[in-house]
Amino acid sequence: MKKKLLSVMMATTLSFTMLVGCASSDSKKEDEAVSENSDDATSKASDEADTAASNAQEESSEEEAAVEAIVLSEAPATDLAGNEITVPTEIDAIVSMSPSSTRLLIDLGLSDYIVACDTYSYEYYGDGLAADVPQYDMMAPDQESIVALNPDIIFTTGMSYAAGSDVYASVREAGICVADIPSASSLEEIGESITFIGACTGTSEEAELIVEEMNDTLAQIEELASTISDDEKKTVLYETNTPTADYPTIYSAGSDTYIGEMIEKLGAINATGDQEGWPSLTEEDAIAINPDVIISTDMFTPDAVDTHLALSGWENVTAVANGDVYLMELSNELNQPNQHVVSAMVEMAKYIYPDVFADLEDPFAVIAR
């Protein structure tokens, strides 16, 4: 359903672009013909006609802009952080300050409405945005510059408030709607954020289709996972980094994270499921766990898998001995809480239980970034 929906959006956009392009080309040919074959009087008349046409075109453009603005009949009265917000009845300028929101907005067909974003959003998804779109540090955005853009709504992330201060205080004071989306700790919360953004942008139907497809795949995963007996369950250690002499600490995902939830839904045992948040482990602690599978999202260590397999002291760890150490191709998808975490979950499933999930398909089929 989602693929069909996006195809229709893309087709509509392409048709509009081609129509404008053809009209522009025909106008240029007519201007050249007039210039070559008309005398002064005709040129004067042509200039007057061009002026009238230009005025009419400007009026038409204004009308088109008004039609193209997203008109909301209703919108959320509070954001996902519980703050009261007033979403404008018309939306034609959006600032997205997290990659997960930016990716979702693009998938909803709203890339043309994004007038600014965070630096990571542009790094990962800039090919889907305007080339000159302003970019800001999500932890310390230039509030004055954002206010000058006069956006209708800004979608922020809980990470922006990690230091404890409101880095959008001046933006709020300017009367701009700031919609806070706390960092999701569960798959359910990810679905809620998708629904929320859809409700704020007039794309509720499209957002609900995404959530429905996401939940359908999760149900399929749980059904397949139910066939795994207790004695077949594997212990999985998720790592954000590969331990080195300079940085020996390993960071993982605990019980109250959506990544930990994903591991358990796959019928596996989260090696750090007895801890909360993002626990840190020494190499000794990790080795003592003796995981059956190691899943890594380390994008900084060259040849992360081979490096891990060659670590001294890990030779007898089951995952290392069996070569079951994997670097996620969809690391961004796993770390950015939107519907594409399901894409990463499908990849993870095939690493942990390749036979059980051999026929599982990714409903959002993405290319590794």
ChimeraX attribute file (.defattr): number of C-alpha atoms within 10 A of each C-alpha:
attribute: neighborCount
match mode: 1-to-1
recipient: residues
	/A:1	12
	/A:2	19
	/A:3	13
	/A:4	9
	/A:5	15
	/A:6	15
	/A:7	13
	/A:8	12
	/A:9	16
	/A:10	13
	/A:11	12
	/A:12	11
	/A:13	13
	/A:14	11
	/A:15	12
	/A:16	11
	/A:17	11
	/A:18	11
	/A:19	11
	/A:20	10
	/A:21	11
	/A:22	11
	/A:23	10
	/A:24	11
	/A:25	10
	/A:26	10
	/A:27	10
	/A:28	11
	/A:29	11
	/A:30	10
	/A:31	13
	/A:32	10
	/A:33	10
	/A:34	14
	/A:35	14
	/A:36	9
	/A:37	9
	/A:38	13
	/A:39	11
	/A:40	9
	/A:41	9
	/A:42	13
	/A:43	15
	/A:44	12
	/A:45	13
	/A:46	16
	/A:47	14
	/A:48	12
	/A:49	12
	/A:50	13
	/A:51	12
	/A:52	12
	/A:53	12
	/A:54	12
	/A:55	12
	/A:56	12
	/A:57	12
	/A:58	12
	/A:59	12
	/A:60	12
	/A:61	12
	/A:62	12
	/A:63	11
	/A:64	11
	/A:65	12
	/A:66	13
	/A:67	10
	/A:68	12
	/A:69	14
	/A:70	20
	/A:71	15
	/A:72	16
	/A:73	9
	/A:74	12
	/A:75	19
	/A:76	15
	/A:77	12
	/A:78	15
	/A:79	22
	/A:80	17
	/A:81	13
	/A:82	12
	/A:83	11
	/A:84	14
	/A:85	18
	/A:86	17
	/A:87	24
	/A:88	18
	/A:89	16
	/A:90	16
	/A:91	19
	/A:92	20
	/A:93	19
	/A:94	24
	/A:95	27
	/A:96	25
	/A:97	27
	/A:98	25
	/A:99	25
	/A:100	24
	/A:101	24
	/A:102	30
	/A:103	23
	/A:104	22
	/A:105	23
	/A:106	16
	/A:107	20
	/A:108	22
	/A:109	17
	/A:110	21
	/A:111	17
	/A:112	14
	/A:113	21
	/A:114	22
	/A:115	21
	/A:116	25
	/A:117	29
	/A:118	22
	/A:119	18
	/A:120	18
	/A:121	23
	/A:122	22
	/A:123	11
	/A:124	14
	/A:125	15
	/A:126	16
	/A:127	9
	/A:128	16
	/A:129	20
	/A:130	15
	/A:131	9
	/A:132	9
	/A:133	14
	/A:134	17
	/A:135	21
	/A:136	21
	/A:137	14
	/A:138	22
	/A:139	19
	/A:140	12
	/A:141	17
	/A:142	16
	/A:143	16
	/A:144	12
	/A:145	12
	/A:146	22
	/A:147	17
	/A:148	10
	/A:149	14
	/A:150	16
	/A:151	21
	/A:152	19
	/A:153	23
	/A:154	23
	/A:155	20
	/A:156	23
	/A:157	22
	/A:158	15
	/A:159	15
	/A:160	22
	/A:161	17
	/A:162	10
	/A:163	9
	/A:164	8
	/A:165	10
	/A:166	14
	/A:167	17
	/A:168	23
	/A:169	11
	/A:170	15
	/A:171	22
	/A:172	17
	/A:173	10
	/A:174	14
	/A:175	12
	/A:176	21
	/A:177	20
	/A:178	23
	/A:179	27
	/A:180	22
	/A:181	23
	/A:182	19
	/A:183	19
	/A:184	20
	/A:185	17
	/A:186	18
	/A:187	22
	/A:188	12
	/A:189	18
	/A:190	23
	/A:191	21
	/A:192	19
	/A:193	27
	/A:194	24
	/A:195	20
	/A:196	22
	/A:197	24
	/A:198	20
	/A:199	21
	/A:200	24
	/A:201	25
	/A:202	19
	/A:203	19
	/A:204	18
	/A:205	11
	/A:206	21
	/A:207	27
	/A:208	19
	/A:209	15
	/A:210	26
	/A:211	21
	/A:212	15
	/A:213	18
	/A:214	22
	/A:215	17
	/A:216	12
	/A:217	20
	/A:218	19
	/A:219	13
	/A:220	13
	/A:221	22
	/A:222	14
	/A:223	14
	/A:224	16
	/A:225	20
	/A:226	12
	/A:227	11
	/A:228	16
	/A:229	9
	/A:230	11
	/A:231	6
	/A:232	11
	/A:233	17
	/A:234	20
	/A:235	23
	/A:236	26
	/A:237	26
	/A:238	24
	/A:239	20
	/A:240	19
	/A:241	20
	/A:242	22
	/A:243	20
	/A:244	14
	/A:245	6
	/A:246	6
	/A:247	10
	/A:248	14
	/A:249	19
	/A:250	20
	/A:251	19
	/A:252	25
	/A:253	25
	/A:254	22
	/A:255	22
	/A:256	17
	/A:257	18
	/A:258	22
	/A:259	24
	/A:260	27
	/A:261	20
	/A:262	24
	/A:263	25
	/A:264	19
	/A:265	20
	/A:266	27
	/A:267	25
	/A:268	24
	/A:269	20
	/A:270	24
	/A:271	25
	/A:272	24
	/A:273	21
	/A:274	10
	/A:275	15
	/A:276	14
	/A:277	15
	/A:278	17
	/A:279	16
	/A:280	17
	/A:281	17
	/A:282	14
	/A:283	17
	/A:284	12
	/A:285	12
	/A:286	19
	/A:287	16
	/A:288	11
	/A:289	16
	/A:290	19
	/A:291	22
	/A:292	23
	/A:293	25
	/A:294	24
	/A:295	21
	/A:296	22
	/A:297	21
	/A:298	17
	/A:299	16
	/A:300	10
	/A:301	14
	/A:302	9
	/A:303	11
	/A:304	20
	/A:305	20
	/A:306	13
	/A:307	13
	/A:308	20
	/A:309	18
	/A:310	12
	/A:311	13
	/A:312	7
	/A:313	10
	/A:314	19
	/A:315	14
	/A:316	11
	/A:317	19
	/A:318	19
	/A:319	22
	/A:320	22
	/A:321	13
	/A:322	13
	/A:323	15
	/A:324	18
	/A:325	25
	/A:326	20
	/A:327	19
	/A:328	20
	/A:329	17
	/A:330	21
	/A:331	18
	/A:332	19
	/A:333	24
	/A:334	23
	/A:335	17
	/A:336	18
	/A:337	28
	/A:338	26
	/A:339	27
	/A:340	25
	/A:341	25
	/A:342	25
	/A:343	21
	/A:344	25
	/A:345	24
	/A:346	23
	/A:347	20
	/A:348	23
	/A:349	23
	/A:350	16
	/A:351	20
	/A:352	25
	/A:353	19
	/A:354	13
	/A:355	10
	/A:356	16
	/A:357	20
	/A:358	12
	/A:359	9
	/A:360	16
	/A:361	13
	/A:362	16
	/A:363	19
	/A:364	17
	/A:365	12
	/A:366	12
	/A:367	9
	/A:368	11
	/A:369	10
